[in-house]
Amino acid sequence: MAGEPWEGRVAPIASPSPTYRSSADGRLVSLSRPSPGISAAAFLAHAHGRERFFWEDVRDQITYAGFGTAVNLLAWGDARFDHIQELARALFSGAALLEDPPPPALPRLFGGFAFRDDFTPDNTWSVYHPAHFVLPHYQLVQVGDESWLTINALIPEDEDPAALLPDLREALDARYEALQAESATNGMREQPAAPTDVNYPLSYDAWAEMIASAKARIEAGALQKVVLARVSELRFRQRVDVDGALAFLNRHYADSYRFLFEPRPYHAFYGATPELLAKVEGETLTSMALAGSIGRSADARRDEALGQQLLRSEKDRHEHEVVVMSMLERLAPLTSQLEISPQPGVYKLRNIQHLLTPVRGRLLQPQGILPVVRILHPTPALGGKPRRPALAFIRESEPVPRGWYAAPIGWIDYRLDGAFAVAIRSAVSQDRRVWLYAGAGIVAASDPQQEWKETALKFRPMLEALGVNDDH
């Protein structure tokens, strides 16, 4: 037996409610084993042409990857965060965890949310939902120098998990052997082929007009800040090299959160985002305020001067302060202790630097990651302030729907804890086409030309990862 019979143990999606659904028609059973010598790159290459998922956080030295689908969780509407929480709790509460796996190897959901709760899939985001999480059939976790491979499957409620242990172990061992062979032959990927066409649908004149309209709302007192985005579209002669793009991001943006959510083969959402929305471990909450940007320089003195210029910029400090104060207001009712630095620091990435204020707190009533995500999304760093008028302005002004851009992307573990980043510096691809998004925070002092240049800097990581050297 090579594990393949377990591939078919995915139940058809049932629909207990018009606003959420789960394919978990049965009991979850999970088995893990140590998996030394398996790289995440080889794991994903082995799964090419299947559903694939990836998350890496070098700060915590943690890498997660998955492929195949054991369970789908979907939700719609303004209660989508609560519905996913409910579905995840039901899935994990009855699970059979065989042979006492270490905590990192426990079953883990990968997924995220659309930027808007009333998101309707369009051509670009045709396979995505307002909320979509997948429990992979196989998952890999690497923590420091240790790694585990886990198989997740659904079985009938009346079936004894212990009786299935030999078959599960055989399937898991066979998969491990196949992954070892893949790891032995999987080397560094080449730079992907450049696209045949790079298009920016929004002209500079239209961008300037959109910003002028936003500033008029700000001057009238209807808004304090709003974040506006523009899009780049790439076309290739061959299928988009998602693996090559991820390899580039892993090499050059290792200080960002790298992710891949591919719920259908060759329909992938991926990126390298610097911004953590929230991480919850029991009572401990970690987050950040990230707003205000300036470029980098290859000259060390010039680069340091740019960082100091950012710290002294009244426009950028104001934009950042709006985000900090909003996060304080939203998190205070959830926490017994909240630590926010009184002054921002400078967070330097490969091609851009940001103002950063770390946030750390202790939750009053720990209920996992999703209640915190629900409260925070979208922060003024990606939406605006006040929230509702800003979201309304974005909807009426931006010509292209955001889909999952600037929305929460991450994972939920067996305890309902987890981590979510904000899905910026990202791309969504379908077969031979890719769409990229980049946004800028608009306040009263914003200049259209400078904001255009800022979005060009924010396009650059994904453009370079896809073989493009272009600032537009």
C-alpha positions in Angstrom: 0.0 0.0 0.0 1.4 3.4 -1.0 -1.0 5.7 0.7 -3.2 6.4 -2.3 -6.4 4.8 -0.9 -6.5 7.5 1.8 -6.5 10.1 -1.0 -10.1 9.3 -1.6 -11.3 9.8 2.0 -12.5 13.3 1.3 -16.2 13.6 1.8 -18.3 15.7 -0.5 -19.1 19.1 0.8 -22.3 19.2 2.9 -24.2 22.4 3.5 -25.5 22.8 7.1 -26.1 26.5 6.6 -26.3 28.9 3.7 -23.5 31.0 5.2 -21.0 28.3 6.0 -20.2 24.7 5.1 -17.7 22.0 5.9 -16.6 18.8 4.2 -15.8 17.2 7.5 -18.5 14.5 7.3 -16.9 12.0 9.6 -14.2 11.9 12.2 -10.7 13.3 11.8 -7.8 10.9 12.4 -4.2 12.1 12.4 -0.9 10.3 12.5 2.6 11.8 12.5 6.2 10.6 12.2 9.6 12.4 12.3 10.7 13.4 8.8 14.4 14.3 8.8 15.9 15.3 5.4 12.7 16.6 3.9 12.7 20.2 2.6 9.6 22.3 2.2 10.7 23.1 -1.4 10.9 19.4 -2.2 7.6 18.8 -0.5 5.9 21.4 -2.6 7.6 20.2 -5.8 6.4 16.6 -5.0 2.8 18.0 -4.8 2.9 20.0 -8.0 -0.4 19.8 -9.8 -2.3 19.3 -6.5 -3.7 21.6 -3.8 -0.8 23.1 -1.9 -0.2 25.3 1.1 2.9 26.9 2.7 3.8 29.3 5.5 7.3 30.3 6.8 8.2 32.5 9.7 11.9 32.8 10.2 11.4 34.8 13.4 10.1 31.6 15.1 12.1 29.3 12.8 8.9 27.6 11.8 7.9 26.3 8.3 4.6 24.6 7.5 3.5 23.1 4.2 0.7 20.9 3.1 -0.9 19.2 0.1 -4.1 17.5 -0.8 -7.4 18.2 0.9 -8.8 16.3 3.9 -11.3 19.0 4.8 -12.6 22.2 3.4 -14.2 24.9 5.6 -16.0 27.7 3.9 -18.0 30.8 5.2 -19.7 33.9 3.8 -21.1 37.1 5.3 -20.3 39.4 8.2 -20.2 36.4 10.6 -17.6 34.5 8.5 -14.9 34.7 11.2 -17.3 33.2 13.8 -18.4 30.5 11.5 -14.9 29.4 10.7 -14.2 29.3 14.4 -17.3 27.1 15.0 -16.4 24.8 12.2 -12.7 24.5 13.3 -13.7 23.7 16.9 -16.1 21.0 15.7 -13.5 19.5 13.5 -10.7 19.3 16.1 -12.8 18.5 19.2 -13.6 15.0 18.0 -10.3 14.2 16.3 -8.3 11.0 17.0 -4.6 11.9 17.4 -2.8 8.6 17.2 0.5 7.9 19.0 0.6 11.2 20.9 2.2 13.5 18.3 4.3 16.5 19.4 2.4 19.8 19.4 3.9 21.2 16.1 2.8 18.1 14.2 -0.9 18.4 15.2 -3.4 19.0 12.5 -3.4 22.5 11.1 -5.8 24.5 8.9 -4.4 26.8 6.2 -6.4 29.6 4.7 -7.6 33.1 4.9 -10.3 35.6 4.2 -11.3 38.1 1.4 -10.7 41.7 2.2 -14.5 42.4 2.2 -17.1 40.2 3.8 -19.4 40.7 0.9 -16.7 39.6 -1.6 -18.1 38.0 -4.7 -15.6 35.9 -6.8 -14.7 37.5 -10.1 -12.5 36.2 -12.9 -9.3 36.9 -11.0 -10.5 35.3 -7.8 -12.8 32.7 -9.3 -11.9 29.8 -6.9 -11.7 31.8 -3.7 -14.4 32.5 -1.1 -15.0 35.2 1.6 -13.5 32.6 4.0 -11.7 29.4 3.0 -9.6 27.0 5.1 -8.1 23.6 4.2 -6.9 20.8 6.3 -4.2 19.2 4.1 -4.2 15.5 3.6 -0.4 15.6 4.2 1.4 18.3 6.2 5.0 19.0 7.0 6.3 21.1 9.9 9.8 22.1 10.5 10.8 23.8 13.8 14.5 24.6 14.0 16.3 21.4 13.1 13.3 19.0 13.7 10.6 18.1 11.3 7.5 15.9 11.2 5.2 14.6 8.5 1.5 14.1 9.3 -1.3 12.4 7.5 -4.8 13.7 8.1 -7.9 11.7 7.0 -11.6 11.5 7.6 -13.2 8.2 8.7 -16.8 7.1 9.4 -17.9 8.0 12.9 -18.4 4.3 13.8 -14.9 3.2 12.6 -12.2 2.5 15.2 -9.2 4.8 14.5 -6.8 2.3 16.3 -7.8 -0.4 13.8 -6.7 1.8 10.9 -3.3 2.5 12.4 -1.3 0.0 10.4 -2.7 1.3 7.1 -2.1 4.9 8.1 1.4 4.2 9.1 2.1 2.4 5.9 0.7 5.3 3.8 2.7 7.8 5.9 6.0 5.8 5.5 5.5 5.4 1.8 4.9 9.1 1.4 8.1 9.9 3.5 10.2 7.6 1.2 8.8 9.4 -1.9 9.6 12.8 -0.4 13.1 11.7 0.5 13.7 10.8 -3.2 12.2 14.2 -4.2 14.5 16.0 -1.7 17.6 14.2 -3.1 16.9 15.6 -6.7 15.3 19.0 -5.9 17.8 21.7 -6.3 17.8 25.5 -6.5 15.3 26.8 -9.0 16.3 28.9 -11.9 15.0 32.5 -12.3 11.6 32.2 -13.9 11.1 33.3 -17.5 10.0 36.9 -18.0 6.4 37.5 -18.9 5.4 38.5 -22.5 3.3 41.4 -21.2 3.2 43.6 -18.1 0.1 45.9 -17.9 -0.9 48.5 -15.4 -4.7 49.1 -16.0 -4.9 52.2 -13.8 -3.3 55.3 -15.4 -1.4 57.9 -13.4 -4.0 60.5 -14.1 -6.8 58.2 -12.8 -4.6 57.5 -9.7 -4.1 61.2 -9.0 -7.8 61.8 -9.4 -8.6 59.1 -6.9 -6.2 60.5 -4.4 -7.6 64.0 -4.9 -11.0 62.7 -4.1 -9.7 61.0 -1.0 -8.0 64.1 0.2 -11.2 66.1 -0.3 -13.0 63.6 2.0 -10.2 64.0 4.6 -10.3 67.7 4.5 -14.1 67.6 4.9 -13.6 65.5 8.1 -15.2 62.3 6.7 -11.9 60.4 6.7 -8.6 60.5 8.6 -6.9 58.1 6.3 -7.7 55.7 3.5 -5.5 53.1 1.7 -5.8 52.9 -2.1 -4.4 50.2 -4.3 -3.6 49.7 -7.9 -3.0 46.5 -10.0 -0.4 45.0 -12.4 -1.3 42.2 -14.7 1.3 39.8 -16.2 0.9 37.3 -19.0 3.3 34.4 -19.8 3.7 32.0 -22.7 3.9 29.1 -20.3 2.3 28.3 -17.0 3.3 30.6 -14.2 6.3 29.3 -12.2 4.9 29.6 -8.7 7.6 27.4 -7.2 10.3 29.6 -8.8 8.7 32.7 -7.4 8.5 31.2 -3.9 12.2 30.2 -4.2 13.1 33.8 -5.1 11.1 35.2 -2.2 12.6 32.6 0.2 16.1 33.8 -0.8 15.6 37.5 -0.9 12.7 38.2 1.5 13.4 35.7 4.3 12.6 38.4 6.9 9.0 38.5 5.6 6.2 36.0 6.2 6.1 33.8 3.0 2.9 32.0 2.1 1.1 30.0 -0.6 -2.6 29.1 -0.7 -3.4 27.0 -3.8 -6.9 25.6 -3.3 -7.1 24.4 -6.8 -4.1 23.3 -9.0 -2.6 26.3 -10.8 -4.8 28.8 -9.0 -2.4 30.2 -6.4 -2.2 33.1 -4.0 1.3 33.7 -2.7 3.7 36.4 -1.5 6.1 37.7 1.1 4.5 40.1 3.5 6.3 42.0 6.2 3.1 42.6 8.2 1.9 40.3 11.0 -1.8 40.9 11.7 -1.9 38.8 14.9 -0.4 35.7 16.5 -2.0 34.0 19.5 -0.5 31.4 21.8 -2.8 30.7 24.7 -3.1 34.1 26.5 -0.2 35.7 24.6 -1.0 38.1 21.7 1.5 39.5 19.3 0.8 42.0 16.6 2.4 45.1 15.0 1.6 48.5 13.5 3.3 48.9 10.1 2.7 52.1 8.2 4.9 54.8 6.6 7.4 53.9 3.9 10.5 55.0 2.1 13.0 53.4 -0.2 16.4 51.8 0.4 19.9 52.7 -0.8 22.9 50.5 -1.6 25.0 53.1 0.1 25.0 52.5 3.9 25.1 56.2 4.8 22.4 57.1 2.4 20.3 54.2 3.5 20.6 55.3 7.2 19.7 58.9 6.1 16.6 57.6 4.4 15.6 55.8 7.6 16.0 59.0 9.6 14.1 60.9 7.0 11.2 58.5 7.5 11.3 58.8 11.3 11.2 62.7 10.9 8.4 62.7 8.3 5.3 64.4 9.7 3.2 62.8 7.0 4.5 59.3 7.6 4.4 59.7 11.4 0.8 60.8 11.3 -0.1 57.9 9.0 1.6 55.5 11.4 0.0 57.1 14.5 -3.5 56.6 13.1 -2.8 52.9 12.8 -1.2 52.6 16.3 -4.1 54.4 18.0 -6.7 52.3 16.2 -5.1 49.1 17.2 -4.9 50.3 20.8 -8.6 51.1 20.7 -9.6 47.7 19.2 -7.3 45.5 21.4 -7.8 47.2 24.7 -11.2 45.5 25.5 -9.7 42.1 24.7 -6.6 42.4 26.9 -5.6 42.7 30.5 -2.2 43.9 29.5 -1.2 45.7 26.3 2.4 46.9 25.5 2.9 49.3 22.6 6.2 51.1 22.2 5.8 54.9 22.5 8.0 55.5 19.5 8.2 53.6 16.2 11.3 52.0 14.8 12.5 51.4 11.2 11.9 48.0 9.7 14.3 47.5 6.8 13.4 45.1 4.0 15.3 44.4 0.7 13.9 47.3 -1.2 11.8 49.4 1.2 11.7 50.4 4.9 8.7 51.0 7.1 7.8 52.5 10.4 7.1 49.7 12.8 5.6 49.6 16.3 5.5 46.1 17.9 2.4 45.2 19.9 2.2 42.6 22.6 -0.6 41.8 25.0 -2.3 39.3 27.4 -5.8 38.2 26.4 -8.6 38.4 29.0 -10.5 35.4 27.7 -8.3 33.4 25.3 -10.4 31.9 22.6 -7.8 31.4 19.9 -6.7 33.5 17.0 -9.9 34.2 15.0 -11.6 36.5 17.5 -8.5 38.7 17.4 -8.4 38.6 13.6 -12.1 39.6 13.4 -11.5 42.7 15.7 -8.3 43.8 13.8 -9.2 43.3 10.2 -8.8 45.6 8.3 -6.4 47.8 10.3 -6.0 51.4 9.1 -2.7 50.2 7.6 -4.8 48.5 4.8 -8.2 50.0 5.1 -8.4 53.4 6.7 -10.0 55.3 9.5 -12.9 55.6 10.3 -13.2 52.0 9.1 -16.7 52.0 7.5 -16.3 55.3 5.6 -12.9 54.2 4.4 -14.1 50.8 3.2 -17.0 52.5 1.4 -14.6 54.9 -0.3 -12.3 52.0 -1.4 -15.3 50.1 -2.8 -16.5 53.1 -4.9 -13.1 54.3 -6.0 -10.9 51.3 -6.8 -11.6 50.0 -10.3 -10.5 46.4 -9.5 -11.8 44.3 -6.6 -9.2 43.4 -4.0 -10.2 39.8 -3.5 -7.8 38.4 -0.9 -5.3 41.2 -1.3 -4.6 43.0 2.0 -6.7 40.4 3.9 -5.7 37.9 6.7 -3.8 34.8 5.5 -2.4 32.2 7.9 -3.1 29.1 9.9 -5.1 27.7 12.8 -3.9 24.9 15.0 -5.6 22.1 17.0 -6.1 24.5 20.0 -7.6 27.2 17.7 -4.4 29.3 18.2 -2.5 30.5 15.2 -0.9 33.3 13.2 -2.2 35.5 10.4 -0.3 38.0 8.3 -1.7 40.7 6.1 -1.6 39.5 2.5 0.3 42.4 0.9 3.4 42.0 -1.4 1.4 39.3 -3.0 0.2 37.8 -6.3 -2.7 35.7 -7.5 -2.1 33.5 -10.6 -4.2 31.4 -12.9 -2.4 29.2 -15.3 -0.5 31.8 -17.5 -1.7 35.0 -15.9 -0.8 36.8 -12.7 -2.3 39.9 -10.9 -0.3 41.9 -8.4 -1.6 44.5 -6.0 0.1 47.4 -4.2 -1.4 50.1 -2.0 -0.5 53.3 -0.3 -1.9 55.1 2.8 -3.5 58.4 1.9 -3.7 61.3 4.4 -4.1 65.0 4.1 -0.4 65.6 3.2 -0.2 62.8 0.6 1.3 63.6 -2.8 0.0 61.5 -5.8 3.5 61.3 -7.4 5.1 60.1 -4.2 2.3 57.6 -3.5 2.7 56.3 -7.1 6.4 55.7 -6.4 5.7 54.0 -3.1 3.3 51.5 -4.8 6.0 50.9 -7.4 8.4 49.9 -4.6 5.7 47.6 -3.2 5.2 45.9 -6.6 8.9 45.1 -6.9 9.2 42.0 -4.7 6.6 40.1 -6.7 7.7 41.5 -10.0 11.2 40.4 -9.4 10.1 37.0 -8.2 8.2 36.6 -11.5 11.1 37.7 -13.7 10.4 41.4 -14.2 12.7 44.3 -13.5 10.3 47.2 -13.9 9.2 50.3 -11.9 6.0 51.7 -13.0 
